[in-house]
């Protein structure tokens, strides 16, 4: 799962970016403890594993 944040100067509020990042952290925490290689298992689908990555891009 890739979460991409595009940030253009003057088009966002830092407080909102921080709130969104906290929401992402809460979501990831709800997935439980990752496996030793950093993968998570999709709840309800034991055969689906995935990674979570967040990238911020200044545009």
C-alpha positions in Angstrom: 0.0 0.0 0.0 1.5 3.3 -1.1 0.3 6.5 0.5 1.5 9.5 -1.5 1.3 13.0 -0.2 1.8 15.7 -2.8 2.7 19.1 -1.2 2.7 22.3 -3.1 3.9 25.4 -1.2 1.0 27.6 -0.3 -1.6 24.9 -1.0 -1.8 23.1 2.3 -1.8 23.7 6.0 1.0 22.0 8.0 -1.5 21.2 10.8 -3.7 19.2 8.3 -0.6 17.3 7.0 0.3 16.4 10.6 -3.3 15.3 11.3 -3.3 13.1 8.2 0.0 11.6 9.1 -1.4 10.7 12.6 -4.4 9.1 11.0 -2.1 7.0 8.9 -0.1 6.0 12.0 -3.3 5.0 13.7 -4.4 2.9 10.7 -1.1 1.1 10.6 -1.2 0.5 14.3 -4.6 -1.1 13.9 -3.1 -3.7 11.6 -1.2 -5.2 14.5 2.5 -6.1 14.6 4.2 -6.5 11.3 5.9 -9.8 10.4 9.7 -9.9 10.8 10.2 -8.6 7.2 8.0 -5.6 7.7 4.9 -7.0 5.9 1.4 -6.9 7.3 -1.2 -9.5 6.8 -4.6 -8.3 5.5 -7.2 -8.9 8.2 -9.7 -11.4 7.1 -7.5 -12.6 4.2 -4.7 -14.6 5.7 -3.0 -15.3 2.3 -2.6 -11.6 1.5 0.5 -9.8 2.8 1.5 -6.3 2.0 3.8 -3.4 3.0 2.8 0.1 4.0 4.9 3.0 2.6 4.4 6.7 2.9 6.1 9.1 0.6 5.9 13.0 0.6 6.6 14.8 -2.6 7.1 18.6 -2.8 5.7 19.7 -6.2 
